[in-house]
Every structure is written in structure tokens, then in C-alpha cells.
């Protein structure tokens, strides 16, 4: 018998293994190819294509003809959070086709959980600008750590800028508004840049010396 197993979970299995809630040997048997799929609420562009797919599939299964959906019904589907993901969407469409009239799915035909409906107009606006994200990061840092925060933040900023600049000192200095000498000194201090301690003029026989300027 040739069997291929497809398994799905909404649990982080590594944490479940550490907590003793999932068998480690079973995890490694299943973990051949892993695909991480975001919740449906994070993929709003997938909602209506899935709706049309399920309408067509269940219309054919129920022996119906062509079924259309009103704009108001589409808006209701797109404004819902879909806590049950694709399986919930499939069940909603199946139920709706059983009760809809005149081959048109109307807004009132859709049975959604009243506790989970989220309309875009009612959802709070979240500022995701760089300044707002930085402010929230600082707030979390203030709450979780204490002492020497200025040095920690400064070091983290310098490391991030250095890597963003592909380890180029001049670009890092320009990005942070610092002189190259100050940038170099701080990079050495935090261990991002090694100090060349070879004496001037010293050279090993047979060694090619390449001087790079950045």
C-alpha cells in the first residue's frame, strides 16, 4: 500500500514536544515537508476566490444551476475574521446554498458567528509607521528590562545599521549621522570590527598583502 500522509495543526509542535504533549518520534516521521500557511484573516485576497470555488463545487454537488452572490454578501464575507479558516468558510457556503433563494446569495443568507464578526469600519486603526513601531518597541523594552538601557539601545542600533549597510563603515556612519572615526571606534568596542594589531611594515615572506580602503 502506497500511502501519503498530510497532517495539519495550529499548534507549535516544537513547544508541544518540550512540554511533553506531542511525541518527538512522531514529529520527525511527519516532518518531511513543512508548509506554513497564514490564517485566512491575513489573506483577504484569497477569500472571494475560495468563495467562488466552494459555490461552484457545492452547486454541482447539489444539482443547482449557476449561483451568483450580491455585493453586500461579498462585503460581509470579506469583513469577517474567519477564526475557523477555510473549513469554516466552506461550511458557511454549503449552508448558504441550502437556504438561498432565486439563485442569488444575499447578505442575510450568510450565517456567521455573531461573536466573531469584525467589520473594517469598527476595527481600531493601528499605526504601523516606523516611529510608532519604534515607540512600541521602546515601551516593551522599558517594561521588560531595567538599567543600562541607553547603552543597549545604542549598541543594537549600531549593529543593525552596520548590517543594513552591508558592513560598510562609511555607509554606516552616513546612515547614523556620525563621523567615520566615531563609528569605527564604537564598532570595535561592541566587537563588530576586529583591530589589526600587526606592526607597521611587518610582512610575512611569501604573503600577499592587500590594502583595502572603504
Long-range contacts (C-beta under 8 A, 24 or more apart in sequence): 5-30, 39-82, 39-85, 40-82, 40-85, 40-86, 40-89, 41-81, 41-82, 41-83, 44-78, 47-77, 47-78, 47-82, 47-89, 48-74, 48-77, 48-78, 50-86, 50-89, 50-90, 51-77, 51-89, 51-93, 54-89, 54-90, 54-93, 54-94, 55-93, 55-97, 55-105, 58-93, 58-94, 58-97, 59-97, 62-97, 62-98, 64-97, 64-103, 65-103, 66-103, 67-97, 67-100, 67-103, 67-104, 67-105, 68-103, 68-104, 68-105, 69-104, 69-105, 70-104, 70-105, 70-106, 70-107, 72-106, 72-107, 73-105, 73-106, 73-107, 73-109, 73-110, 75-107, 76-107, 76-110, 76-112, 77-110, 79-117, 79-118, 79-119, 79-120, 80-112, 80-116, 80-117, 80-118, 81-116, 81-117, 81-118, 83-113, 83-116, 154-186, 155-190, 158-183, 158-186, 158-187, 158-190, 158-192, 159-190, 159-192, 162-187, 162-192, 168-214, 169-193, 169-214, 170-214
